[in-house]
Amino acid sequence: MSEFKRWNFKRWMWGVPVALSMAVPSLANEAPGVSDSAAAASAIAAAEAAVKQADAQHALWTSAEDALRKARRALQEGNIATALEQARVAQTQSELGIAQKGYPLFR
């Protein structure tokens, strides 16, 4: 492979993900009719459902409960970014708790 092709490949390998990471958040902000607080409330509702599902399966991690509480508190205080982030954490932790049940107890 020539030096030019190798450099061109490296440029694309780093340039495309960087460009996409800049474009995707701006596209999300341009969604018509969706407010930030509504998006946060929706994310919290999804996290609540995931936490309930994990609790019903006896797979709820305390970190998921804590993140859900933080998300609710952040939404009440008007901190939308923190509410979205903590709702995502709560949902992810709940899903991981459920997935962990499928692991063998011992190797």
C-alpha positions in Angstrom: 0.0 0.0 0.0 1.4 3.3 -1.0 2.1 6.0 1.6 -0.6 8.3 0.2 -3.3 5.5 0.4 -2.2 4.7 3.9 -2.5 8.4 5.0 -5.8 8.7 3.2 -7.2 5.7 5.0 -6.0 7.0 8.4 -7.6 10.3 7.7 -11.0 8.7 6.9 -10.7 6.3 9.9 -10.5 9.3 12.3 -12.4 11.9 10.3 -15.7 10.1 9.8 -16.4 9.2 13.4 -15.5 12.8 14.5 -17.7 14.3 11.9 -20.6 12.0 12.8 -20.2 12.8 16.5 -20.6 16.5 15.7 -23.5 16.1 13.4 -25.7 13.7 15.4 -26.3 15.9 18.4 -27.2 18.8 16.2 -29.7 16.7 14.3 -31.3 15.5 17.5 -31.8 19.2 18.6 -33.6 20.0 15.3 -36.4 17.5 15.9 -39.7 19.4 15.4 -42.1 19.6 18.3 -40.0 17.8 20.8 -39.0 19.8 23.8 -36.0 18.9 26.0 -38.1 18.4 29.1 -40.5 16.1 27.2 -37.5 14.0 26.0 -36.2 13.8 29.6 -39.6 12.8 30.9 -39.8 10.1 28.2 -36.3 8.8 29.1 -37.2 8.7 32.7 -40.4 6.8 32.0 -38.4 4.2 30.0 -35.9 4.0 32.8 -38.7 3.5 35.3 -40.1 0.6 33.2 -36.6 -1.0 33.0 -36.1 -0.6 36.8 -39.6 -2.2 37.5 -38.8 -5.1 35.1 -35.4 -5.7 36.8 -37.0 -5.5 40.3 -39.7 -8.0 39.2 -36.9 -10.4 38.1 -35.0 -9.8 41.4 -32.1 -8.4 39.3 -32.2 -4.8 40.3 -28.9 -3.1 41.0 -28.9 -0.4 43.6 -26.9 1.8 41.2 -30.0 1.7 38.9 -32.3 2.9 41.7 -29.8 5.7 42.6 -29.5 6.8 39.0 -33.3 6.9 38.6 -33.7 9.0 41.8 -31.0 11.4 40.5 -32.8 11.6 37.1 -36.1 12.5 38.7 -34.5 15.1 41.0 -32.6 16.6 38.1 -35.8 16.9 36.0 -37.5 18.7 38.9 -34.6 21.1 39.2 -34.7 21.8 35.5 -31.3 20.1 34.7 -32.3 18.3 31.5 -28.8 17.1 30.6 -28.3 15.4 33.9 -31.8 14.0 33.9 -31.2 12.4 30.5 -27.8 11.0 31.5 -29.0 9.5 34.7 -32.1 8.0 33.1 -29.8 6.4 30.5 -27.6 5.0 33.3 -30.6 3.7 35.2 -31.9 1.9 32.1 -28.5 0.5 31.2 -27.9 -0.7 34.8 -31.3 -2.4 34.9 -30.7 -4.2 31.6 -27.3 -5.3 32.8 -28.8 -6.7 36.0 -31.3 -8.7 34.0 -28.6 -9.9 31.6 -26.4 -10.9 34.6 -29.0 -13.5 35.7 -28.1 -15.5 32.6 -24.5 -15.9 33.7 -23.4 -19.1 35.3 -23.0 -18.9 39.1 -19.5 -20.5 39.0 -17.0 -21.1 36.3 
